[in-house]
Each structure stands twice: as structure tokens, then as C-alpha cells.
Amino acid sequence: MTADDRGGSARGTTHASTSSRVMAVAWIVIAVLLLLDLVLRGTDRTAWIAGSVLVLSVAAVYLAWLRPRVISTPRGIRMVNPLRETFVPWAAVVWVDVVDVVRVHTPQGTFRSWPLRETKRAKVRENLRRDSGYVDPDDNDDPTTMRPMELVARELRRDAERYKTRPLSGPIKEIDEAGPAALGAEERPQTMVPLEVIVVSVAAVVQLVAVLLLT
């Protein structure tokens, strides 16, 4: 079951899938144990290939389950998806809602969050019908009856209202402030493939190809 993991800090609030992170950590631990077993017991070509596949799986799990998150920063919303990262300045945020995933609406388009997903199928169908105009909008703002992703969307909307009243001026010049996709951003969303994703992906594939060629 997907849940949101919130960690407040001076740099913002992080929303992530707790279940995905738990599964990611569990698989990484299992993969490390299997690699240790291969190192201790296996010396043939099959062992080398199996070890490389395990390393590749760890990289995939890290990118798909452990890395993705959404961070509400004083400058805007940092949306970290498996292969791409999007920064949406508060000035560009028109609305935040949830259908199957949490979405951030801007004049330049709608940006979807990979990790923040609605897991209840009946609720997804209801959200889709409402988004298509077949169901009247639900104005229920009672937090005790809202789904976890609805609470995240509501919190992001409130952050947008709060930060828009006191916007920070000037371009973003440091990665730590709101992530690499935010560098130079002013009032328009920016999307990029982070260097971290390129390095992890290329390194994992290269080591597998090298093992296949050298063993």
C-alpha cells in the first residue's frame, strides 16, 4: 500500500512512497547478500553474469523505487521521477490534484508524479470520471476522510498559496536549493535528465556488457 513519507526541513517537505522505499531497501539488502554468496562460492562465468544482473537490478530499483519523490521547497515543487526531474516554480502552479497519480497543473502543461500514486482502484475510477466531467467535483476538505494522496495534493496547494504571497526573487543558482532542474528557473517549469541518472544507468549497463564480453 502506498503511503506518503513526510520529512520537514529547512529546505522543504518531502513526499514519497513509503512502501516502494521499503521494498527497494529490502531488495538491495537481498541483492548484496546474494552478491556476497557469489563472491564466496562462484568463480565461473555464470556466477559473474548473475552478479552483473544483480548489480543491474539494484540500479533499476534505485531509480524506480528509491530515488523518486516530490519535494515542496521555498522556490517551487521538485518532482523527481525515475529518469527525469521537473522543477515547477510556485508562480507556475495553477492547481494540484490527484487522479491515478498526483498532478501539478501549469500554463505550460500538466506534470505527473511517479511515486505519489492512488492505490485504490475504485478511487482512481472515481477520480477519472470526475476529471472527465462525469461526476460533480467533491468539495470535501475533511482531512479525516481524505485519502493519503489527496492530503498530499491539498498540502501542495496550500504551499503554493503560502509561497506565492511571499515569493523569493532572483534566479536559482545552487543545486541544493531546489535540485538541478531548478537552476536558472524563474517562472516556467524546467525538466531535465539529471547527471545522477545518466551515471547510474550507464555504469550498470557497461558493467553487464563488460562481463558478457570478458567472461
Residue, then its C-alpha position, 0 to 999 in steps of 0.5 A: m500500500t502506498a503511503d506518503d513519507r513526510g520529512g520537514s526541513a529547512r529546505g522543504t517537505t518531502h513526499a514519497s512512497t513509503s512502501s516502494r522505499v521499503m521494498a527497494v531497501a529490502w531488495i538491495v539488502i537481498a541483492v548484496l547478500l546474494l552478491l556476497d554468496l557469489v563472491l564466496r562460492g562462484t568463480d565461473r562465468t555464470a556466477w559473474i553474469a548473475g552478479s552483473v544482473l544483480v548489480l543491474s537490478v539494484a540500479a533499476v530499483y534505485l531509480a524506480w523505487l528509491r530515488p523518486r519523490v516530490i519535494s515542496t521547497p521555498r522556490g517551487i515543487r521538485m518532482v523527481n521521477p525515475l529518469r527525469e526531474t521537473f522543477v515547477p516554480w510556485a508562480a507556475v502552479v495553477w492547481v494540484d490534484v490527484v487522479d491515478v497519480v498526483r498532478v501539478h497543473t501549469p500554463q505550460g502543461t500538466f506534470r505527473s508524479w511517479p511515486l505519489r500514486e492512488t492505490k485504490r482502484a475504485k478511487v482512481r475510477e472515481n477520480l477519472r470520471r470526475d476529471s472527465g466531467y462525469v461526476d460533480p467535483d467533491d468539495n470535501d476538505d475533511p482531512t479525516t476522510m481524505r485519502p493519503m494522496e489527496l492530503v498530499a495534493r491539498e498540502l501542495r496547494r496550500d504551499a503554493e498559496r503560502y509561497k506565492t504571497r511571499p515569493l523569493s526573487g532572483p534566479i536559482k543558482e545552487i543545486d541544493e536549493a531546489g535540485p538541478a532542474a531548478l537552476g536558472a528557473e524563474e517562472r516556467p517549469q524546467t525538466m531535465v535528465p539529471l547527471e545522477v541518472i545518466v551515471v547510474s544507468v550507464a555504469a550498470v549497463v557497461q558493467l553487464v556488457a563488460v562481463l558478457l564480453l570478458t567472461 
